C-alpha cells in the first residue's frame, strides 16, 4: 500500500534523513520548513519537526471515501475538497489543525 515518508536535508541536499513512515499516507502539505500535514486515509497526521515524527488528528468528518485534496496555510487553518459518487464537490475549513471541520460549500 501507499506510505508517506518525508526526507530532510540540512546540507543543501548532500545527505538525506528519512522521517517516520505514515501507512496509507498520501502526499503531505507543508506550510513551513518544519510544519506539515499528511492524510493517512482516516486521520490527518501533523508534524512540527519536518516529518521526523507525526501525531494523528482524527477529523470530525469522515473523509475516508471522499477526500480529493487538502491544503493548510498555517498549523491551524486548512481546507479540504471532497467529492461524492456523483462527483459533486464540497469544501470544508478547519481552524484547529484538522480536528474540527466546517462545511462551507455543500
N, C-alpha and C positions, 0 to 999 in steps of 0.2 A: 504494500500500500504506500501511499504518499506520506512523506515526512517532510518537516521543515527543519533545517539546520542553518543557523546564521554563523558565518565565519567572521572573525575580527582580525584586523591587522593594526599594528602600531608602528610599523616601519615602512610605510609607503608601498605595501604590497609584497615585500620580500618574503615574509613569513605570515602564515595564517593560522589562527587557533579556532577550532570548532567549539560551538556552544552546545547547550542542552538540546537534545532531539525532541521535537514535538510530533508525536504519532498522529497520523491522519491530518497533518498540517497542510495549510495552503500558504501561498506567499505572504510574507509579513509586510506590514506598513510601518515604516519608521518615520517619525516626525522630528527626530533629532538624532544625533550620533549615538545616543545611548537608550532612548525611549522608543519602544515599538510595540505593536500588537500583531498577533497572528491568529488565524482561525483554525481551530482544531476539530471541526466537524460537529461540535456541540458547544463547548466552552470557547471563549476567546482566551488567548494566552498573552500576558503582559510581561515585558522585560524593562528594566531600568538600568541594565548593565551591558547593553549592546548584544543581547542574545545569549549571554553566558548562562543565565538562569531565567526561567519563566514561571509565572504564577497563573493559575487558572482563575478565570472570572466567568461565572455562569450567568448568561443573559436572561432577562425577564421574558424575552420572546424566544420561541423555538425556531431558530433559523436553519436547522439541520437539513431540511429539504428545499429551502428556498433562497439561501443567500447567494446573490450574484456577485457583489463586490462590497467593499467597505473601505473607509478612509478615516484616519484620525488626524486632527490638526494640532492636538495637544494631548497630554496624558489623560485628560478628562473628556474632551469633546470629539465626537466622531459621528459618522453617518453610515448607514447600511442600506443597500439597494437589494430588494428581493423581487422574485417573480413567482407567480403561481403556475399551475399546469396550463392555463390559457395564455401564459407569458405576460400577464398584466403586472406592471411594476408597482412596488410600494417603497416609500422612503421612510426610514426611521432615523432618529437622532438620539444620542446619548450625551449626557453631561456629567456622568460619574464613572467614566472609564470603562464602559461596556456592560455594567451590571443592569441598569435600567434603561429601557428603550421606549421612546415615544413615537407613535405613528404620526408622521407629518402629511404624507400623501397616500391615501388608501388605494 
